[in-house]
Structures are given as structure tokens and as C-alpha cells.
Amino acid sequence: MPQVKNPTVSRFLNDASSFVASSHEAIERSAPHIYLSAIPFADKTSLVYQDFASLFTGLITVDAIGIGSHGGSAVMTLTGHDGPVCSVAYSFDGQLLASGSEDGTVRVWDMQTREEMISPLRSGDGSVLSIDFACTRKWVASGTEAGIVCIWNITSGHANHRRLSGHSRQVTSVGFSSDSSRIASASNDKTARIWNCETAQQLALLCGHTGAVNGIAFSSDGKLLASISVDFAIRLWHTSTGQAAHEPLEHAGCYSVDFSPGGKMIAGASHDGVELRRLETGQTLAKLDAESEIRSIRFSPDGRLLAAAHDSQVRVWTLQPDPAKAPWVDLHGHGAEVNSATFSPDGKYIASASDDGTIRIWSTESGQSNIEPLPAHVAPVNSVAVSCDGNLIVSGSNDRSVRVWNAHTGEPMLPSPHGHTKWVLSVAISPDGRLIASASADHTIRLWDVQSGTAICDPIRGHTSSIRSVAFSYDGSRLASASDDKTVRIWDIRTRLALVVRSLRCQNFARAVAFSPDDGLVAAGDGSGYIYFWRTDTGKQVGEALHVDEICVLSFAFSSDGTQIVSGGEENTARIWNIGSRQSVLLLKGHTGSVWSVAWSLKGSLIGTGSEDCTVRLWDATSGTLLATMHGHNEGVRSVAFAPDGQAFVSGSSDSTICKWNVAAACKKISKRDETHVATLASAALDDGWLVGPSGELLQWVPIEYRGYLQVVLCQLRIHRSRVVIGAGDSGLHAGTDWISCWRKAQHLISSR
């Protein structure tokens, strides 16, 4: 793009470029959504938004909290590959970008025109898993599925390549030395190799890893090569001799490694973050945490930043002045896992390659605003509970924490109680609201004071395996626990001792436990599909076990009168059973995945279910009629609970979020008279990035980076690190056939006729 001297015009053109790049999905699908969707979601600081937003009316309102502005960092999106893009690399001057894909091609892009510079390069060796540019801009190297390293000469009229053979399995990583005289390759054959670029001769075979080698990197002076493997070790090699330069560094990850530009640090990608080590001593300098596996890492040219391919986003840490306290920002926009991320030579841009088949270019300057995430869980939420007065929500998570939230604002009520050493699988609140019980995969139960968050006693021990569920008795004097050790135990709250000497045994893993409303029975569901009933005073089993599922009982709940029970399991349905007759009464059918959690309202009229299919559903407990389906989680719903008054329903999900739903609004049927666009938006479902109406009509497009954080209208509260709230403005909502009315000038023309 020609340089524009006027700074305002230049900024507008850059903002316009970002606007189109970040919203092209909506624009390509439906032109009206340039106005209906792209404008409301645009970066509010951009000149495009500032110049055009005031010209429209009846658009949605967007409130993004704890997340960066949509389009604020995206510069362009490159499309053309027919499969997942595995790797990207810049030329030394930043004018070209090379990419390799599972479609078997290497593509070279002109960064000024955004077009492919040459025709796609094919070697016939299967997927291209890794790519790198030589500093001469003459060669591009590719590592392939067939175990061949190709060096392409892209300066000739017709690109040609040399094939470097030696690896016996796929080549996962390739990289040129800083002077481009050598190239290194890593392979699943457990070796790394160094080659002469001019002669294609193998210079060194690096053996020592005991597993597949996934990443390699040259030091800036070319004297060292680092390799990282699934054997959880980083090895350093002298490039001149191929000999080990250091004892292997034990490491938690296995995918990617990089040297800092000054050569003082080495970074390795782990299963839950990045470890930074001092190169000279191997000492760990910092651990940069992430919520999932890191596939690729790269330092910026000045060493100030570190970019990581993290799930479906790029995470960028600012390492200076203190790496141990490095803040970070996530660059959202890809629709699938990001495999590679790298900086341009001037450090102003990051290129990322994704399984969604696209390459995205991000601005590091606009992307480094430090957005403070909201306090929330950073791992799946396994269990939620609501206090007897409805004012508190308690949750337990795979992040090993128990948290207490204000049920009306979502604010944390006290510092997160920590003490468990493994996942927290279940939480419960005592009937008087004074105690929290938590059960963990560390085989212990802990009791916490609700007011202070402090532990009131030592961990309660007795189970020999993960404890899946805990429940208080209705009088608050006892606690029941169910464990993978196939036993159920009843504990005295006052003494913290087991009340029944002999264990209550299930046939398989005990997955869920509950007291009957009169506290006369304790019941447990197990991994073989049975629910067992025991007397709480004697521990004796009452009647035959109830077979409720062919595979596994994942959850169950008593009716308020104690005569019935609702169960959820692997069969994609929930069932209501008569306890006395052991017969099925109603089948609650509609979920398309396993029913992971069920709850019965205290007044007995409603049943709530949460499913692997990401939905929350409400049912009439008498007729079995489906009353409402709530969409809002983007992963399976692991736990559900009613507020005592039945007006709110709380859900916890694998997506790390907690949602509080408005029961009355969810169950209300929208009449034809009341059917407005606002009401339609409230009941809309998210489908392939679009909020769609009951007939499948496109209401609103939602940017991909916002979809996981969307707080829909029926959701009163969403507790997560980020939140995006969509609403209708004061002037209503223009959509459907009257969408043109959103343009103020059009309204004026219509009214003047």
C-alpha cells in the first residue's frame, strides 16, 4: 500500500483495513451486517467507528469487559489454503510471509498487496508441518509429513527445490541459522539434524532424545541449537560438532523452544504455560501460566515480548521489566486451534497460523493495551451451589480452588480458599449458610467458614480415591461423600468422624450422593448405572438398587417430598423415578449429549438439567414438558443448582464459566403480540457465529473472539475472566426487512415522503 503523508488519512486507512479484516466474515455472508453487526462490534477508538456510528440508530449495544476491543489488533486475514495452516515465517525484511499447510502446499505472500507472490509450491510429500525463511530471502525451507526437508529457491522464474532425505518419520520443525549457511530439522524419529544449505549435505545427526522431537531453534550467534521433545527434555547442542553442550533440561512441555535475542534466556512451551530459564545455568526465571497447551513460542526481535500459540488465540506476554510478573493480552479471532505464531523482523506485527485455514496478521502496538481480566476460575467448573438465602454462589474447579461469589453482582466475596492439591470436584453449602464443604481428587474433604474463607479443621480423610460428590443433610449435622473407591461415607460435622463404621459400598465408582429431604435416607449413584439407598441411622441398604442408566449415573436429585428422584447419565436423557415402586415415571428427552447434572427446585415444580451438549434446560416436573433451552456456555455443563426461591438457576461449565439464568424469563412464551426484535434477540441461539431467530434468520453476527464470553439476554450474570453483554439500544432494534431504517438519513427520507 502506498505511503500516505496525511497522518489522519493514514490512520483512517489503517483502521478501515482492520475493520474489514476483523469483520469480513459478517460482511461476506450478509451485506446489511456491515451496519447491523460490524459497526456495533468495531473498536470504539477507531476512526471508522467514530466517523460512522453516529449515522445509525437501532443498533445493538455491546459492552465488553475484561477483553480487548474487537478488531483492535487485527490487521489482515490471508485466505487461500485448503486445510489447516501449520506454520508461518517472515522474510528478513518483513515484505514476504511463507506458510505451510496440511493441504500439502507452501505459499508465499506479499505483505503489501496481500496476494500470493508465486503459485503454491508442492513437493508431493504430504502435509507441510513447518516452514522457515532464509535471511537471504532466496530460500524457503519446509518440513513435511513424509520426513523430507525441502529447500525452495523462490527467486527464479519457476520455483524449484532440493530434497534433504534422512529422517524416517515426519519433520515437525525446520529453522535456518542466522547466516543461512545451515538448516536444522526435528523429527518424530527422535532425532534432530543439521544440514549444509548450499550442498544439502548432512553435517550432524543429533541423537539423545527418547521421544519425538517437536521443536528446534538456533541461538542468535548460530553456535547452539536447542531441541525439545515429548521425553520432556530440552537439549542443547554445539552446532559445529553436533555434541551435547549441556546436561538435558527437564521440562514440562514438548512442543516448541526459542532463544531470547540476547542469548541469555531460553523458553520452552509446556502443557500449561511457558518456562523461562537462564541459559548459562538452566535456572528457572519465570513460569508464564496458561490454561491449556502451548503449541508454539517466539521472542520478539527486541526480546521485550513473547508470543505463544495458545488454544484458538495468540497470547502475548510483556517480559520487561520483570518476566516473573509479565502481564499478557490475548489476540482473538481464529476459529480453531492456532499452531504457530511469529513476529515480523521489526516487531510491529505477529503472524499466526490456524487450523481454521487462515493466517492472521496482528499489530503488536495496538494489541498491547493491558486489559485486566475479571476474577474468575481459569479451568473447568465442576460444581456449583447456592446459599439458602440466595445471596451466594459457591463453586469448585479444576484450578484446585473453591470460590464464593455475590450471586447478584458476580463479585468475589472473599479471597479464594486454597488448600486442595488437586481438582475440586464437588462443593456444598450447609443449610444455615455458615459452612462450605469441598471434595477433591486429592482424596480429602475440607470444611470452610463462609464469612472468612478459612479452613475450620484439618482435611477430612478416609477415602482412598477421588471424592466425586459431597452433600449436607437437611438438618446440617451430617455430610455424605461419594468416591471412586466405590464407597459412600457419612460424617458427623461436629466431630468430623464417620458415623457408620462400615462403608456403604457401590458396585462401581460412586459418582453422586444426596440425602432425602427428611434425612432418613442417603442415596448414591455409581458408574454401573445404579442408585443405592441406605438408612442414615444404621447404614443398612433399603431395597434393591435402582437401575437408572445402562452406563453410568452422573447425577441425581430428590423431589421436595422425597417420593421421587430424577437422574441424569450417559443416555442423553433425564428420567423421573418413583422411589417406592422403582418404576420410571417420566422421560425428559431433548439433550443431544450426556446429561451431566440435574436439580429439582425446592418447590418441586421445576427440574433443571445441564448437558454435554452445552445447553441448560428447564422442565415441568409434573408433565415432563420442556419449558426452556438456554444457550450460553460453549462447552459442556457440569453442574446445575436452583436458587431457593426457584427464580434463578445457576450452571457451571467446562468453559470455566458460571451462569445465573432468569427462570421466569426463560419459561415465558413469547406471544405474537409481544414478538419484537428485542424479544427475539433474547431467545436467539448462537449458530456458527450468528445469533439466529426461531426460523433461522440472521439477527446478529458475533466476532469469534467474543463468542466464548457472550452474556445472552436470559443470562442475568456471567462469571468469567471476560464478559461481552449484548443489548438493545434506547431506540429499539432494527433488523430483518426493516434493517435499512438503521441509517438515520434513510429514516429522514422515508418520513418526508
Secondary structure, DSSP 8 states (H G I E B T S, - for coil): ----SSHHHHHHHHHHHHHHHHHHHHHHH-TTHIIIIIHHHS-TTSHHHHHHGGGB-S-EEEEEESS--TTSSEEEEEE--SS-EEEEEE-TTSSEEEEEETTSEEEEEETTT-SBSS--EE-SSS-EEEEEE-TTSSEEEEEETTS-EEEEE-SSSS-EEEEE---SS-EEEEEE-TTSSEEEEEETTS-EEEEETTT--EEEEE---SS-EEEEEE-TTSSEEEEEETTSEEEEEETTT--B-S--EE-S--S-EEE-TTSSEEEEEETTEEEEEETTT--EEEEEE-SS-EEEEEE-TTSSEEEEEETTEEEEEE-SS-GGG--EEEEE--SS-EEEEEE-TTSSEEEEEETTSEEEEEETTGGG------S--SS-EEEEEE-TTS-EEEEEETTSBEEEEETTT--B-SS--B--SS-EEEEEE-TTSSEEEEEETTS-EEEEETTT--BSSS-B---SS-EEEEEE-TTSSEEEEEETTSEEEEEETTT--BSSSS-EE-SS-EEEEEE-TTSSEEEEEETTSEEEEEETTT--B-SS-EE--SS-EEEEEE-TTSSEEEEEETTSEEEEEETTTTEEEEEEE--SS-EEEEEE-TTSSEEEEEETTSEEEEEETTT--EEEEEE--SS-EEEEEE-TTSSEEEEEETTS-EEEEEHHHHH----TTT--HHHHHHT-EEETTEEE-TT--EEEE--HHHHTTEE-TTEEEEESS-EEEEEEBTTB---GGGGGGGBHHHHHHHHT-
